[in-house]
Amino acid sequence: MGDAGDERQRSSLRAMAHPLRLRMLSLLTGAELSASEVARELEITQANASYHLRALVKAGYLIEAGTQKVRGGVAKKYRYIAGEMPADRRRHEPTEADFELWLAAHQAELRRRLLERSAAIFDADAEVWLDPGDWERARELVQQASLLVHQQAKPPRSEGTKRVNFMAILFEMTS
């Protein structure tokens, strides 16, 4: 990969190394929203929302899904579609520094979500040895669950819905 490709990959990894951007991706999974709508939902300024949304578009995590007329102007609408974004198809090989930033952002976001829980937690944790076929099946099942959650996500505060968290990280370990 050339310098431009390396820089795109670094930009993509760094885009995910921010807790606010992780929240934006979650928010934009179930709805097409403008920067001002994102700002209201996340209780941040519109300028801050616009800045982070542009970074996510540039990194390939969001699409501009249309426009909406607003007080004589036009507002862009943004959307995240799990598994279909350009960044979802890239292989990430982060530097140690990029990985540390990504890890810190995910730790902060997990902590925020756990502190906002309203019901009991279902968790599963295992550091085990598996047959390769069983490992592949487990990965496929988690991927199916992830797609279900992302595809069925509704706009924030939709009637008849409940706010939930789905976070899964599976990885092979060194022997």
PELIN-V98019 format. One record per residue. PSI is psi in radians with two decimals (none if undefined). D_LAST is the distance of its C-alpha to the last C-alpha in whole Angstrom. Layout:
psi->{PSI & PSI}
d_last->{D_LAST & D_LAST}
This chain:
psi->{2.37 & -3.11 & -0.73 & -0.75 & -0.71 & -0.75 & -0.68 & -0.74 & -0.76 & -0.76 & -0.72 & -0.78 & -0.74 & -0.52 & -0.57 & -0.03 & 0.73 & 2.14 & -0.63 & -0.67 & -0.60 & -0.71 & -0.68 & -0.76 & -0.74 & -0.81 & -0.70 & 0.11 & -0.68 & 0.05 & 2.68 & 2.08 & 2.66 & 2.96 & -0.69 & -0.62 & -0.72 & -0.77 & -0.80 & -0.79 & -0.68 & 0.00 & 0.91 & 3.03 & 2.72 & -0.66 & -0.74 & -0.77 & -0.80 & -0.76 & -0.87 & -0.62 & -0.76 & -0.70 & -0.70 & -0.63 & -0.84 & -0.64 & -0.13 & 0.31 & -0.32 & 2.73 & 2.68 & 1.96 & 0.13 & -2.98 & 2.89 & 2.36 & 2.28 & 2.03 & 0.97 & -0.03 & -2.99 & 2.26 & 2.36 & 2.53 & 2.47 & 2.71 & 2.52 & 2.24 & 1.83 & 2.31 & -0.12 & -0.02 & 2.58 & -0.68 & -0.49 & -0.40 & -0.12 & 2.52 & 2.26 & 2.16 & 1.44 & 2.66 & 2.90 & -0.70 & -0.76 & -0.71 & -0.72 & -0.71 & -0.79 & -0.82 & -0.78 & -0.72 & -0.76 & -0.65 & -0.78 & -0.74 & -0.71 & -0.74 & -0.81 & -0.80 & -0.75 & -0.66 & -0.36 & 0.11 & 2.65 & -0.08 & 3.09 & 2.67 & 2.33 & 2.13 & 2.74 & 2.35 & 2.31 & 2.23 & 1.67 & 3.03 & 2.25 & 2.67 & 2.44 & -0.62 & -0.71 & -0.67 & -0.79 & -0.73 & -0.75 & -0.75 & -0.74 & -0.72 & -0.73 & -0.67 & -0.72 & -0.75 & -0.72 & -0.79 & -0.69 & -0.86 & -0.80 & -0.74 & -0.48 & 0.03 & 2.44 & 2.84 & 2.67 & 2.41 & 0.41 & 2.47 & 2.41 & 0.12 & 2.88 & 2.55 & 2.17 & 2.92 & 2.38 & 1.99 & 2.21 & 2.36 & 2.07 & 2.44 & 2.65 & 2.63 & 2.81 & 2.62 & none}
d_last->{29 & 32 & 33 & 35 & 31 & 29 & 32 & 32 & 28 & 28 & 31 & 29 & 26 & 29 & 31 & 28 & 28 & 31 & 31 & 35 & 34 & 31 & 34 & 36 & 34 & 34 & 38 & 38 & 36 & 39 & 42 & 44 & 45 & 46 & 46 & 48 & 47 & 43 & 45 & 47 & 44 & 42 & 45 & 44 & 47 & 47 & 47 & 43 & 43 & 44 & 42 & 39 & 39 & 40 & 37 & 35 & 38 & 37 & 33 & 34 & 33 & 36 & 39 & 43 & 44 & 48 & 51 & 53 & 56 & 57 & 60 & 61 & 58 & 55 & 51 & 48 & 46 & 42 & 40 & 36 & 35 & 31 & 30 & 33 & 33 & 32 & 29 & 27 & 27 & 26 & 22 & 22 & 20 & 21 & 21 & 20 & 23 & 24 & 20 & 22 & 25 & 24 & 22 & 25 & 27 & 25 & 25 & 29 & 29 & 27 & 29 & 33 & 32 & 31 & 34 & 36 & 35 & 38 & 37 & 34 & 30 & 28 & 25 & 22 & 18 & 15 & 12 & 11 & 10 & 12 & 14 & 14 & 18 & 17 & 15 & 18 & 20 & 19 & 19 & 22 & 24 & 23 & 24 & 27 & 28 & 28 & 30 & 32 & 32 & 33 & 36 & 38 & 38 & 41 & 43 & 43 & 45 & 46 & 48 & 47 & 43 & 41 & 38 & 35 & 31 & 28 & 25 & 22 & 18 & 16 & 12 & 9 & 6 & 4 & 0}
